[in-house]
């Protein structure tokens, strides 16, 4: 019993240290040593990649950057988030940009978005100890600065999850999954000149149809340790603590919650 308490204290101290390192300023890096590398997640629509990313962030005590990226980009660019939503992981025509500029009084183009996105992702990576979801983070940072993860799943299963998540028909879910996949693929090709589906862009590819959230989390943590040779990062909390931190029980069905 006593040893169990000691392990729990050691684990919590380790998590606190990583969180403190994340919050520290750039001037503190020389005192504390290199920042912990980040993890990037690419995901097929409705494959559950965002759910797994959040679980990994909870397990390691890392910050998870998903929609929060839009907030930070909006702050940096002095643009409202509703405008950014039009260019987030999608490519619009020049006509669309022009019409939007008339409506909001300030055009925010794809190039503006990419420039600010690159700066924000670079800043997050500099601080370290973070999980970055989508937005081409793996292309921006490259293999040396991040563990690059992609989450995939069979098309039929993703359609089923979309139906369950959004309460829509099979036909609508099928169309939605295809449209989202095409939109993201076009975005990555336009901004980074790369095929987001090519496997050589990733260190780890997980099929969420075969591995649940817990198993996927363990795989990512193990890959992170192996890639960056950090055996000290072994403080993945017990499942009950992960679930408590998330405010809910994480089950296989939650993969349908988000792409």
Secondary structure, DSSP 4 states (H G I P E B T S, - for coil): -HHHHHHHHHHHHHHHHHHHHHHS-GGGHHHH-SPPPEEEEEE-TTS-HHHHHHHHHHHHT-EEESHHHHHHHHHHHT--HHHHTTTTT----HHHHHHHHHHHSS---HHHHHHHHHHHHHHHHHH-SEEEESTTHHHHH-TTSEEEEEEE--HHHHHHHHHHHHT--HHHHHHHHHHHHHHHHHHHHHHHSS-TT-GGG-SEEEETTTS-HHHHHHHHHHHHHHHHT-TT---PPPHHHHHHHHTS---GGGGGS--
